[in-house]
């Protein structure tokens, strides 16, 4: 069975549901060791980041209810209501 961007995004979404936040550095480390390097890249600022297809699928799953915190490098829920 081949791992897809949706599989990785689903893990991210479930982490958000459980913890309420998802820090990029921890997510990158987990994704690399559990899903493989193909879902990680180095962005223009020189930081490791999560594949754009994974982030697109993740955004579809949370439907705008999570937001990226640029200063803290994490995703968090935008309201008190968790999905």
C-alpha positions in Angstrom: 0.0 0.0 0.0 1.3 3.4 -1.0 1.1 6.3 1.4 -0.7 9.4 0.0 -0.8 13.1 0.9 -4.3 12.4 2.3 -2.9 9.8 4.7 -0.4 12.4 6.1 -3.0 15.1 6.2 -5.4 12.8 8.1 -2.7 12.2 10.7 -2.2 16.0 11.0 -5.9 16.5 11.4 -6.2 13.8 14.1 -3.3 15.4 16.0 -5.1 18.7 15.9 -8.3 17.1 17.2 -6.4 15.5 20.1 -4.0 18.2 21.1 -5.6 21.4 19.8 -2.4 22.5 18.2 0.2 21.1 15.8 3.7 22.4 15.8 5.5 22.2 12.5 8.9 21.0 13.8 7.2 18.1 15.6 5.0 17.3 12.6 8.0 17.3 10.2 9.9 14.9 12.4 6.9 12.6 12.8 6.1 12.7 9.1 9.7 12.0 8.1 10.0 9.0 10.3 6.5 7.5 9.8 5.6 8.5 6.2 8.9 9.3 4.5 11.1 12.1 3.2 8.9 12.6 0.1 6.4 14.6 2.2 9.0 17.0 3.5 10.9 19.8 1.6 13.1 22.8 2.4 11.3 26.0 1.7 12.8 29.3 0.4 13.6 30.4 3.9 15.7 27.3 4.4 13.3 25.6 6.8 12.0 22.1 6.6 8.3 22.2 5.6 5.4 19.9 4.9 4.6 19.0 1.3 2.2 21.5 -0.4 -0.2 18.7 -1.4 -0.3 17.5 2.2 -1.1 21.0 3.4 -3.8 21.4 0.7 -5.5 18.1 1.9 -5.1 19.2 5.5 -6.8 22.5 4.8 -9.7 20.7 3.1 -10.1 18.5 6.2 -10.2 21.3 8.7 -12.3 23.5 6.4 -10.9 26.8 7.6 -11.3 26.0 11.3 -7.5 25.9 11.9 -5.0 28.7 11.3 -1.3 28.9 10.9 0.5 31.0 13.5 3.5 32.5 11.7 5.3 33.5 14.8 4.9 30.2 16.7 5.2 27.9 13.6 2.1 25.9 14.5 -1.5 25.4 13.6 -4.3 26.0 16.1 -8.1 26.0 16.0 -9.6 29.4 15.2 -12.6 28.9 17.5 -13.4 27.1 20.7 -15.4 24.6 18.8 -13.4 21.5 17.8 -14.5 19.4 14.9 
